[in-house]
Amino acid sequence: MSLLAQWREDIRCVFERDPAARTTFEVLTTYPGVHAIMLYRLAHRLWRAEWRYLARLLSFGARLVSNVDIHPGAVIGARFFIDHGACVVIGETAEIGRDVTLYHGVTLGGTSWRKGKRHPTLGDGVLVGAGAKILGPITIGANARVGANSVVVQDVPEGCTVVGIPGKVVKLREAGQLNPYGIDLDHHLIPDPVGKAIACLLERIDSLEKRVEAGGLVAAGSQQQFYEGCNPDNSICESDCAGGAGALVQPAGRRRAAPTPVIE
């Protein structure tokens, strides 16, 4: 594909993902994310042609203009969009599929000084929320979603959502709504499994304290029955999404970890 054709696709996709975009002229002149990807396309061609210093110099200029740092050696597919285009870093060996959307503050970083593959691979249709950090030579499957401010250091299966620090794969009760272009940008529909588990623990403690104050004895079976009744509306994904298994917290002493709730 020609450079001009790539630029046209990168500009056209903005109207599919940002309702604030009005005209092509406005996008070309006021969108730093578009400036960054257009200059990256040119720098990447120079990089592949072994004009390495010139490619790096052009990338440096792009960073000054857009506040987006994309290494010219990274491989980025068609219709790539950085919304708000600020403080985004994409490393040398990163690989990004088609129709990927990043919000501001995203880092696709490496975790090793060694040369070779050391940055993430993002599949087609991936959405990464603001401030998220994806580190190391891991793979984020196609159509996966990374919650804002998450730190992801392990592979994420296709179509799943990862949230938290470190990132954990979760399952959602409801999915976002597709816009007229078939793109799901409802990245606010992110569950909080740790918060829900803590809420259940606090509820259980409150109930036990009331029983103690009333002078009653709490049978072990009664405790377990109450605890199982606390049903968060999301959970760590153990069976539906590979790679999401794992308990939340193992409390000290005789306390038992919360059983993973199951969403009907």
VENKABEL-V993556 format. One line per field, one symbol per residue. ss: DSSP state (h for helix, s for strand, l for the rest). phi: phi as a letter, one per 30 degrees, with the letter a starting at -180 (. if undefined). A space follows every 10 residues. Layout:
BEGIN
ss=???
phi=???
END
This chain:
BEGIN
ss=llhhhhhhhh hhhhhhhlll lllhhhhhhh lhhhhhhhhh hhhhhhhhll lhhhhhhhhh hhhhhhlsss llllssllll sslllllsss llllssllll ssllllsssl llllllllll ssllllssll llssslllss llllssllll sslllsllll ssslsllsss sllllllsll lllsllllll llhhhhhhhh hhhhhhhhhh hhhllllllh hhhhhhhhhl llllssllll llllllllll llllllllll llll
phi=.dddddeddd ddddddbbdd dcbdddddcb cdddeddddd eddddddddi cddddddddd dddddcibcc ddddcbddhc bcdihbhcbb decdbbddhc bccdidbccc bbdddjdbbd ccddidbcde idbcbjdcbc deidbcdeid ccbbebddic bbbjbddbdb ccdbcdcdde cicccddddc dbdddddddd dddddddddd ddddicccde ddeddddddd cdcaaddccd bdicdkddbc ddicdcdddd dcdd
END
